[in-house]
Amino acid sequence: FKVLAKDPVKNKFDWDVSNLPSSNKYELKVEATDGITPASKINRIFIDNTAPKVNIEILNSREFKNNFTFTANGFASDDFSGVEYIEYSLDETHWFKAIMTSGYLGKNATFRIKHPFNLEDGDYKLSYRSVDVAGNISQIKSEDIRVDTTAPRVGSFVLTNGQINLYPESGKFVVPENTKLTIKLSMESDTSDVAIYLDGQVMPILKNNSSGLWETDLDSGKEGGFEIKVSAVDKLGNKMEGKRIGEIKVVKAGTVKEVLDSGAGKVISGASITAYVFDFDKQSYVPWPAESYGMQNPVVTDVKGNYTLLLPQGKYDLRIKADGFIKVKTTEFTIEEPKFINLDFSMQTQDGFRGFVDKILEKIMIFQ
């Protein structure tokens, strides 16, 4: 027997049975006396110290807009006293009761959660638990959900030619006409679709799963300029429409022409322009290693006499040659950031004394 402490106010006796195994085969014998007459009574009791269990079905969605009704179904079980109710919460402080659809006070119960929420954007943890008739509380289970009402945003973007990143000049990317470029966009991870608009024309763009960037190739087109705009939509349908992210200024391509007595220059097709970069270790100019940047050196003029040459930071000179013409060499110049060279060059035919000397120098390989 165990002497029970009495609550003198409520005339109540407490007995801790938390260390006893769960069972319905207990008998409780109570003996008491008023000092004159003893009394006793035997009651059959059950003790339930086993917590119930609860689970929720796989959620149809874990991402929502700010005004949404969260709906989920689940089931709970209790091996002894039976399931009394199920609760759910977003902060584990304020709990709401779920709707029990079957099995109230039984060993197996089903329930439904259907609750309207109005939440700010962010990540939340939906917690739920079950309680049995004896007051035992199950282990708290949780599901991560996200609320997102913000349109997808552009993290950053780069414009490249070959393997060289371009930088804007006074807020604009300056590129020669008819130049092949690649644009790469960093978008938020839940972005599902992106469109690029160049001069009002939509360009297809795809996500590179290796880099996670959205990429497309484009042609600068004719001389002039245009804005780069982006539209995007995320998995929840949030949209960003026509956001301006940059501007391209298209300038005239560099040209190689023949110098005529009349002053009118005829374009030279097939002329080669070689870039020489200053090697500080060798203290001399050496051919710029274009292959390291996925490009070519020298570059050759097309049928219009135009050329495209992009150089990274460095100290350079250019050397131009074409069959039947006297070679041209520029003065040295320095580039602080990657830049397209669009200088025009004039070449004289190998006539007269200068042409004679030039041919001699070619033969003895003095000119480089």
Salt bridges, closest charged atoms under 4 A:
GLU31 OE2 - LYS29 NZ 3.28
GLU87 OE1 - ARG129 NE 2.66
ASP91 OD2 - HIS94 ND1 2.81
ASP123 OD1 - ARG146 NE 2.76
GLU143 OE1 - ARG62 NH1 2.60
ASP144 OD1 - LYS125 NZ 3.02
GLU188 OE2 - ARG153 NH2 2.84
ASP219 OD2 - LYS180 NZ 2.99
GLU227 OE1 - LYS229 NZ 3.67
GLU227 OE2 - ARG244 NE 2.97
GLU247 OE2 - LYS172 NZ 3.71
GLU247 OE1 - ARG244 NH2 2.98
GLU258 OE1 - LYS266 NZ 3.99
ASP317 OD1 - ARG319 NE 3.09
GLU332 OE2 - LYS315 NZ 3.53
ASP344 OD1 - LYS252 NZ 2.94
GLU362 OE2 - LYS327 NZ 2.24
